[in-house]
Amino acid sequence: MTDPAFDRRMLEQLVCPVTRAPLTWDAERQELISRAAHLAFPVRGGIPVMLVGEARETD
């Protein structure tokens, strides 16, 4: 089942804007995770917000 809030095919095209590393999808939090940069980018209304200022820091 695909998450209606985010087109997972888009994940293949997106990379972290800081490190250019691949992202992983966290369906529960509706975020794209950059493990390399320790940042989580929100997805609002199905649109990824890839601005560093909008991202939250992860552990």
Biopython code that builds the backbone (N, CA, C, O; Angstrom):
import numpy as np
from Bio.PDB.StructureBuilder import StructureBuilder

atoms = [
    (1, "MET", "N", (0.845, -1.189, 0.000)),
    (1, "MET", "CA", (0.000, 0.000, 0.000)),
    (1, "MET", "C", (0.884, 1.243, 0.000)),
    (1, "MET", "O", (1.829, 1.335, 0.783)),
    (2, "THR", "N", (0.586, 2.175, -0.854)),
    (2, "THR", "CA", (1.349, 3.420, -0.898)),
    (2, "THR", "C", (0.716, 4.452, 0.010)),
    (2, "THR", "O", (-0.496, 4.465, 0.224)),
    (3, "ASP", "N", (1.553, 5.302, 0.531)),
    (3, "ASP", "CA", (1.081, 6.375, 1.392)),
    (3, "ASP", "C", (0.523, 7.480, 0.508)),
    (3, "ASP", "O", (1.256, 8.020, -0.321)),
    (4, "PRO", "N", (-0.754, 7.837, 0.658)),
    (4, "PRO", "CA", (-1.342, 8.846, -0.213)),
    (4, "PRO", "C", (-0.729, 10.232, -0.037)),
    (4, "PRO", "O", (-0.870, 11.081, -0.918)),
    (5, "ALA", "N", (-0.055, 10.477, 1.080)),
    (5, "ALA", "CA", (0.502, 11.801, 1.332)),
    (5, "ALA", "C", (1.805, 12.039, 0.587)),
    (5, "ALA", "O", (2.261, 13.178, 0.490)),
    (6, "PHE", "N", (2.417, 10.969, 0.054)),
    (6, "PHE", "CA", (3.720, 11.132, -0.574)),
    (6, "PHE", "C", (3.918, 10.079, -1.646)),
    (6, "PHE", "O", (3.725, 8.890, -1.396)),
    (7, "ASP", "N", (4.298, 10.506, -2.823)),
    (7, "ASP", "CA", (4.565, 9.582, -3.923)),
    (7, "ASP", "C", (5.971, 9.017, -3.738)),
    (7, "ASP", "O", (6.956, 9.728, -3.933)),
    (8, "ARG", "N", (6.065, 7.767, -3.369)),
    (8, "ARG", "CA", (7.361, 7.152, -3.064)),
    (8, "ARG", "C", (8.291, 7.111, -4.269)),
    (8, "ARG", "O", (9.507, 7.023, -4.102)),
    (9, "ARG", "N", (7.748, 7.174, -5.469)),
    (9, "ARG", "CA", (8.616, 7.228, -6.660)),
    (9, "ARG", "C", (9.444, 8.506, -6.660)),
    (9, "ARG", "O", (10.544, 8.544, -7.212)),
    (10, "MET", "N", (8.909, 9.545, -6.040)),
    (10, "MET", "CA", (9.637, 10.809, -5.950)),
    (10, "MET", "C", (10.906, 10.640, -5.107)),
    (10, "MET", "O", (11.899, 11.332, -5.331)),
    (11, "LEU", "N", (10.870, 9.735, -4.158)),
    (11, "LEU", "CA", (12.020, 9.499, -3.284)),
    (11, "LEU", "C", (13.256, 9.116, -4.086)),
    (11, "LEU", "O", (14.375, 9.466, -3.709)),
    (12, "GLU", "N", (13.065, 8.412, -5.170)),
    (12, "GLU", "CA", (14.195, 8.004, -6.001)),
    (12, "GLU", "C", (14.893, 9.200, -6.647)),
    (12, "GLU", "O", (16.064, 9.100, -7.011)),
    (13, "GLN", "N", (14.210, 10.309, -6.795)),
    (13, "GLN", "CA", (14.756, 11.489, -7.453)),
    (13, "GLN", "C", (15.343, 12.499, -6.472)),
    (13, "GLN", "O", (16.165, 13.332, -6.855)),
    (14, "LEU", "N", (14.928, 12.431, -5.219)),
    (14, "LEU", "CA", (15.355, 13.428, -4.232)),
    (14, "LEU", "C", (16.616, 12.988, -3.501)),
    (14, "LEU", "O", (16.821, 11.805, -3.233)),
    (15, "VAL", "N", (17.453, 13.968, -3.187)),
    (15, "VAL", "CA", (18.639, 13.743, -2.362)),
    (15, "VAL", "C", (18.692, 14.848, -1.319)),
    (15, "VAL", "O", (18.020, 15.871, -1.449)),
    (16, "CYS", "N", (19.485, 14.638, -0.299)),
    (16, "CYS", "CA", (19.657, 15.639, 0.741)),
    (16, "CYS", "C", (20.282, 16.895, 0.123)),
    (16, "CYS", "O", (21.277, 16.792, -0.594)),
    (17, "PRO", "N", (19.720, 18.067, 0.387)),
    (17, "PRO", "CA", (20.287, 19.293, -0.172)),
    (17, "PRO", "C", (21.632, 19.679, 0.455)),
    (17, "PRO", "O", (22.354, 20.515, -0.089)),
    (18, "VAL", "N", (21.962, 19.079, 1.583)),
    (18, "VAL", "CA", (23.224, 19.388, 2.265)),
    (18, "VAL", "C", (24.335, 18.462, 1.799)),
    (18, "VAL", "O", (25.420, 18.919, 1.437)),
    (19, "THR", "N", (24.068, 17.162, 1.807)),
    (19, "THR", "CA", (25.118, 16.168, 1.541)),
    (19, "THR", "C", (24.993, 15.477, 0.186)),
    (19, "THR", "O", (25.929, 14.811, -0.256)),
    (20, "ARG", "N", (23.852, 15.627, -0.475)),
    (20, "ARG", "CA", (23.540, 14.929, -1.723)),
    (20, "ARG", "C", (23.406, 13.418, -1.525)),
    (20, "ARG", "O", (23.450, 12.653, -2.488)),
    (21, "ALA", "N", (23.245, 12.999, -0.284)),
    (21, "ALA", "CA", (23.065, 11.585, 0.048)),
    (21, "ALA", "C", (21.592, 11.194, -0.149)),
    (21, "ALA", "O", (20.716, 12.060, -0.158)),
    (22, "PRO", "N", (21.321, 9.893, -0.308)),
    (22, "PRO", "CA", (19.938, 9.420, -0.440)),
    (22, "PRO", "C", (19.126, 9.703, 0.827)),
    (22, "PRO", "O", (19.671, 9.860, 1.919)),
    (23, "LEU", "N", (17.825, 9.761, 0.644)),
    (23, "LEU", "CA", (16.898, 10.000, 1.752)),
    (23, "LEU", "C", (16.075, 8.747, 1.999)),
    (23, "LEU", "O", (15.888, 7.924, 1.103)),
    (24, "THR", "N", (15.587, 8.614, 3.227)),
    (24, "THR", "CA", (14.654, 7.534, 3.540)),
    (24, "THR", "C", (13.340, 8.156, 3.989)),
    (24, "THR", "O", (13.309, 9.271, 4.509)),
    (25, "TRP", "N", (12.261, 7.418, 3.779)),
    (25, "TRP", "CA", (10.916, 7.913, 4.073)),
    (25, "TRP", "C", (10.451, 7.388, 5.420)),
    (25, "TRP", "O", (10.480, 6.182, 5.664)),
    (26, "ASP", "N", (10.021, 8.290, 6.296)),
    (26, "ASP", "CA", (9.424, 7.927, 7.579)),
    (26, "ASP", "C", (7.931, 8.226, 7.467)),
    (26, "ASP", "O", (7.504, 9.367, 7.643)),
    (27, "ALA", "N", (7.146, 7.197, 7.175)),
    (27, "ALA", "CA", (5.709, 7.367, 6.954)),
    (27, "ALA", "C", (4.983, 7.827, 8.212)),
    (27, "ALA", "O", (4.032, 8.604, 8.134)),
    (28, "GLU", "N", (5.428, 7.350, 9.368)),
    (28, "GLU", "CA", (4.769, 7.715, 10.623)),
    (28, "GLU", "C", (4.863, 9.217, 10.894)),
    (28, "GLU", "O", (3.883, 9.845, 11.295)),
    (29, "ARG", "N", (6.041, 9.779, 10.673)),
    (29, "ARG", "CA", (6.248, 11.215, 10.938)),
    (29, "ARG", "C", (6.059, 12.090, 9.709)),
    (29, "ARG", "O", (6.095, 13.317, 9.801)),
    (30, "GLN", "N", (5.854, 11.449, 8.547)),
    (30, "GLN", "CA", (5.697, 12.177, 7.294)),
    (30, "GLN", "C", (6.911, 13.061, 7.019)),
    (30, "GLN", "O", (6.789, 14.263, 6.782)),
    (31, "GLU", "N", (8.090, 12.426, 7.057)),
    (31, "GLU", "CA", (9.342, 13.144, 6.857)),
    (31, "GLU", "C", (10.280, 12.348, 5.951)),
    (31, "GLU", "O", (10.207, 11.122, 5.865)),
    (32, "LEU", "N", (11.152, 13.078, 5.290)),
    (32, "LEU", "CA", (12.261, 12.478, 4.555)),
    (32, "LEU", "C", (13.497, 12.643, 5.420)),
    (32, "LEU", "O", (13.819, 13.748, 5.857)),
    (33, "ILE", "N", (14.184, 11.539, 5.664)),
    (33, "ILE", "CA", (15.308, 11.532, 6.593)),
    (33, "ILE", "C", (16.633, 11.475, 5.840)),
    (33, "ILE", "O", (16.840, 10.632, 4.967)),
    (34, "SER", "N", (17.525, 12.398, 6.206)),
    (34, "SER", "CA", (18.897, 12.350, 5.720)),
    (34, "SER", "C", (19.756, 11.882, 6.880)),
    (34, "SER", "O", (20.056, 12.647, 7.797)),
    (35, "ARG", "N", (20.148, 10.619, 6.828)),
    (35, "ARG", "CA", (20.984, 10.079, 7.900)),
    (35, "ARG", "C", (22.366, 10.734, 7.871)),
    (35, "ARG", "O", (22.977, 10.934, 8.921)),
    (36, "ALA", "N", (22.856, 11.063, 6.696)),
    (36, "ALA", "CA", (24.180, 11.670, 6.555)),
    (36, "ALA", "C", (24.240, 13.057, 7.205)),
    (36, "ALA", "O", (25.241, 13.403, 7.831)),
    (37, "ALA", "N", (23.179, 13.845, 7.060)),
    (37, "ALA", "CA", (23.157, 15.206, 7.607)),
    (37, "ALA", "C", (22.471, 15.277, 8.963)),
    (37, "ALA", "O", (22.485, 16.321, 9.615)),
    (38, "HIS", "N", (21.866, 14.164, 9.392)),
    (38, "HIS", "CA", (21.103, 14.126, 10.653)),
    (38, "HIS", "C", (19.976, 15.158, 10.637)),
    (38, "HIS", "O", (19.772, 15.904, 11.594)),
    (39, "LEU", "N", (19.250, 15.174, 9.512)),
    (39, "LEU", "CA", (18.135, 16.093, 9.345)),
    (39, "LEU", "C", (16.903, 15.337, 8.867)),
    (39, "LEU", "O", (17.006, 14.322, 8.178)),
    (40, "ALA", "N", (15.734, 15.852, 9.245)),
    (40, "ALA", "CA", (14.456, 15.311, 8.790)),
    (40, "ALA", "C", (13.685, 16.443, 8.113)),
    (40, "ALA", "O", (13.402, 17.473, 8.724)),
    (41, "PHE", "N", (13.351, 16.228, 6.840)),
    (41, "PHE", "CA", (12.648, 17.235, 6.064)),
    (41, "PHE", "C", (11.156, 16.897, 6.038)),
    (41, "PHE", "O", (10.791, 15.767, 5.713)),
    (42, "PRO", "N", (10.296, 17.848, 6.370)),
    (42, "PRO", "CA", (8.860, 17.560, 6.414)),
    (42, "PRO", "C", (8.265, 17.418, 5.018)),
    (42, "PRO", "O", (8.782, 17.961, 4.042)),
    (43, "VAL", "N", (7.162, 16.670, 4.952)),
    (43, "VAL", "CA", (6.367, 16.567, 3.736)),
    (43, "VAL", "C", (5.002, 17.118, 4.106)),
    (43, "VAL", "O", (4.313, 16.581, 4.973)),
    (44, "ARG", "N", (4.624, 18.191, 3.440)),
    (44, "ARG", "CA", (3.348, 18.862, 3.743)),
    (44, "ARG", "C", (2.452, 18.816, 2.514)),
    (44, "ARG", "O", (2.817, 19.297, 1.441)),
    (45, "GLY", "N", (1.280, 18.232, 2.690)),
    (45, "GLY", "CA", (0.348, 18.127, 1.575)),
    (45, "GLY", "C", (0.914, 17.342, 0.418)),
    (45, "GLY", "O", (0.570, 17.594, -0.737)),
    (46, "GLY", "N", (1.791, 16.378, 0.721)),
    (46, "GLY", "CA", (2.393, 15.553, -0.311)),
    (46, "GLY", "C", (3.598, 16.193, -0.987)),
    (46, "GLY", "O", (4.160, 15.621, -1.921)),
    (47, "ILE", "N", (3.999, 17.376, -0.524)),
    (47, "ILE", "CA", (5.125, 18.089, -1.128)),
    (47, "ILE", "C", (6.290, 18.145, -0.148)),
    (47, "ILE", "O", (6.147, 18.678, 0.953)),
    (48, "PRO", "N", (7.440, 17.601, -0.535)),
    (48, "PRO", "CA", (8.616, 17.658, 0.337)),
    (48, "PRO", "C", (9.126, 19.093, 0.469)),
    (48, "PRO", "O", (9.263, 19.809, -0.522)),
    (49, "VAL", "N", (9.401, 19.498, 1.698)),
    (49, "VAL", "CA", (9.963, 20.817, 1.966)),
    (49, "VAL", "C", (11.449, 20.606, 2.213)),
    (49, "VAL", "O", (11.862, 20.236, 3.312)),
    (50, "MET", "N", (12.243, 20.843, 1.182)),
    (50, "MET", "CA", (13.668, 20.520, 1.218)),
    (50, "MET", "C", (14.531, 21.718, 1.611)),
    (50, "MET", "O", (15.649, 21.874, 1.120)),
    (51, "LEU", "N", (14.015, 22.543, 2.482)),
    (51, "LEU", "CA", (14.754, 23.706, 2.978)),
    (51, "LEU", "C", (15.392, 23.354, 4.326)),
    (51, "LEU", "O", (14.721, 22.849, 5.226)),
    (52, "VAL", "N", (16.684, 23.624, 4.452)),
    (52, "VAL", "CA", (17.396, 23.307, 5.681)),
    (52, "VAL", "C", (16.767, 23.999, 6.882)),
    (52, "VAL", "O", (16.714, 23.429, 7.972)),
    (53, "GLY", "N", (16.293, 25.219, 6.687)),
    (53, "GLY", "CA", (15.657, 25.970, 7.771)),
    (53, "GLY", "C", (14.342, 25.367, 8.249)),
    (53, "GLY", "O", (13.891, 25.668, 9.354)),
    (54, "GLU", "N", (13.728, 24.526, 7.436)),
    (54, "GLU", "CA", (12.478, 23.862, 7.807)),
    (54, "GLU", "C", (12.718, 22.469, 8.377)),
    (54, "GLU", "O", (11.801, 21.863, 8.931)),
    (55, "ALA", "N", (13.928, 21.959, 8.250)),
    (55, "ALA", "CA", (14.235, 20.602, 8.709)),
    (55, "ALA", "C", (14.461, 20.597, 10.218)),
    (55, "ALA", "O", (14.832, 21.606, 10.817)),
    (56, "ARG", "N", (14.225, 19.428, 10.811)),
    (56, "ARG", "CA", (14.549, 19.274, 12.232)),
    (56, "ARG", "C", (15.768, 18.367, 12.346)),
    (56, "ARG", "O", (15.994, 17.494, 11.508)),
    (57, "GLU", "N", (16.535, 18.590, 13.380)),
    (57, "GLU", "CA", (17.724, 17.754, 13.609)),
    (57, "GLU", "C", (17.295, 16.414, 14.184)),
    (57, "GLU", "O", (16.365, 16.335, 14.987)),
    (58, "THR", "N", (17.990, 15.356, 13.761)),
    (58, "THR", "CA", (17.741, 14.011, 14.287)),
    (58, "THR", "C", (18.961, 13.560, 15.076)),
    (58, "THR", "O", (20.020, 14.184, 15.020)),
    (59, "ASP", "N", (18.796, 12.475, 15.805)),
    (59, "ASP", "CA", (19.907, 11.951, 16.624)),
    (59, "ASP", "C", (21.002, 11.377, 15.783)),
    (59, "ASP", "O", (22.003, 10.898, 16.316)),
]
sb = StructureBuilder()
sb.init_structure("model")
sb.init_model(0)
sb.init_chain("A")
sb.init_seg("    ")
for serial, (resi, resn, name, xyz) in enumerate(atoms, 1):
    if name == "N":
        sb.init_residue(resn, " ", resi, " ")
    sb.init_atom(name, np.array(xyz, "f"), 0.0, 1.0, " ", f" {name:<3s}", serial, name[0])
structure = sb.get_structure()
